[in-house]
């Protein structure tokens, strides 16, 4: 029973810490563009050569 006296405040503190971290992330704009990073990998950049082509052009 005495361990609950210690565990309940620790659990409440960790919950409040998690809530504070979530609120900070929302206020700082971490969740504004959820699809941007997921779609950025699908963009085909034909104007930029890949690393092998860039190295081959350096030697010619």
PyMOL commands that set and color helices and strands:
alter all, ss='L'
color gray80, all
select helices_A, chain A and resi 2-27+36-40+51-59
alter helices_A, ss='H'
color red, helices_A
deselect
rebuild
show_as cartoon
